[in-house]
Amino acid sequence: MMDAIEKSNIVFLATANNEHIPNVVPIGLARPLDDETVLLVANFMNKTYENLKENPNAAIVVTDVTNCPYQFKGTVKIYESGKYFDDAVEWAKSVMTQLNPKGAVLLKIDEIFSVQPGPDAGKKIE
């Protein structure tokens, strides 16, 4: 499942602020660090970044739900300095030198759900 995140050129990141107002944005730089952690580079996040600071709960879905029909839910930690941040900046600048990331967002995946149409839609994957 995690390799689908690596292969996807876009993931959709869902957040909500403390007032429960939802927000969904496409993220172009997302990759797994291990079997339960995904690095998201905060380049253009504005509302999303503020939401994550207020409420660390988030979910992602890859664009190719045909080959990866899963929703990944968890909590985030934001790094604005240190190794994760430095790695995020290096990666972003290798993709586009003009990028200036404001943070590295690490999503620790706690739950995975099916988004496959049919009777298993919404079921938790063990």
C-alpha positions in Angstrom: 0.0 0.0 0.0 2.8 2.4 0.9 4.5 2.0 -2.5 1.3 3.5 -4.1 2.0 6.7 -2.2 5.6 6.7 -3.5 4.4 6.1 -7.1 1.6 8.7 -7.0 2.5 12.1 -8.3 -0.3 13.7 -6.1 -2.0 12.8 -2.9 -5.0 14.6 -1.5 -4.6 15.7 2.1 -7.7 16.3 4.2 -7.5 18.4 7.4 -9.9 20.3 9.6 -9.4 23.3 11.9 -10.5 23.4 15.6 -14.0 24.5 14.4 -14.3 21.3 12.4 -14.2 23.2 9.0 -12.7 20.7 6.5 -10.1 21.4 3.9 -8.7 19.2 1.1 -5.6 20.0 -1.0 -3.4 18.2 -3.5 0.1 17.6 -2.4 2.8 16.9 -5.0 5.7 15.9 -2.6 4.7 12.9 -0.5 6.6 9.8 0.1 6.7 7.0 2.8 9.6 7.0 5.2 8.6 3.6 6.6 5.6 1.3 6.8 3.6 3.8 9.0 5.1 7.3 8.3 4.6 9.5 5.3 6.6 12.7 4.6 4.6 15.6 3.1 6.5 18.7 2.1 4.7 22.0 3.0 5.5 24.2 0.1 2.2 26.0 -0.7 0.1 25.0 2.3 -1.5 28.0 4.0 -4.9 27.1 5.4 -3.8 23.4 5.6 -0.7 24.2 7.5 -2.6 26.3 10.0 -5.2 23.5 10.3 -2.4 21.0 11.1 -1.0 23.2 13.7 -4.5 23.5 15.4 -5.6 19.9 14.8 -3.0 17.3 14.0 -5.5 14.8 12.6 -5.3 14.2 8.9 -6.0 11.8 6.1 -4.6 11.2 2.6 -5.8 9.4 -0.5 -3.7 8.9 -3.7 -5.0 10.0 -7.0 -5.0 6.5 -8.5 -7.7 4.9 -6.3 -8.1 2.2 -8.9 -4.7 0.7 -8.0 -4.6 2.0 -4.4 -8.2 2.1 -3.1 -7.2 3.2 0.5 -7.5 6.2 2.8 -4.7 6.6 5.3 -5.6 8.4 8.5 -3.3 9.5 11.3 -1.7 12.4 13.2 1.0 14.7 12.1 4.1 16.3 13.5 5.5 19.4 11.9 9.2 20.1 11.7 10.4 23.6 10.8 14.1 22.7 11.5 16.2 19.6 11.9 16.8 16.5 9.8 13.3 16.0 8.5 13.0 19.6 7.5 16.5 19.6 5.9 15.5 16.4 4.0 12.3 18.0 2.8 14.0 21.2 1.6 16.6 19.2 -0.3 14.0 17.0 -1.9 11.8 20.0 -2.9 14.7 21.9 -4.3 15.8 18.9 -6.3 12.3 18.9 -7.9 12.1 22.7 -8.4 14.8 25.1 -7.3 12.4 27.9 -6.6 10.5 26.0 -3.9 11.0 27.2 -0.4 9.4 24.7 2.0 8.0 26.0 5.3 7.9 22.7 7.0 8.2 18.9 6.8 4.9 17.3 7.8 5.2 13.7 9.1 1.9 11.8 9.0 2.0 8.7 11.3 -0.6 6.4 9.9 -2.9 4.9 12.5 -5.7 3.5 10.4 -6.2 2.5 6.8 -9.7 2.3 5.2 -11.0 1.0 1.9 -12.3 3.5 -0.6 -13.1 0.7 -3.1 -16.6 1.0 -4.4 -18.8 -1.8 -3.3 -19.7 -3.6 -0.1 -16.3 -3.1 1.5 -16.3 0.7 1.0 -15.4 2.4 4.3 -14.2 -0.8 6.0 -11.1 -0.6 8.1 -8.2 -2.6 6.7 -6.4 -4.7 9.3 
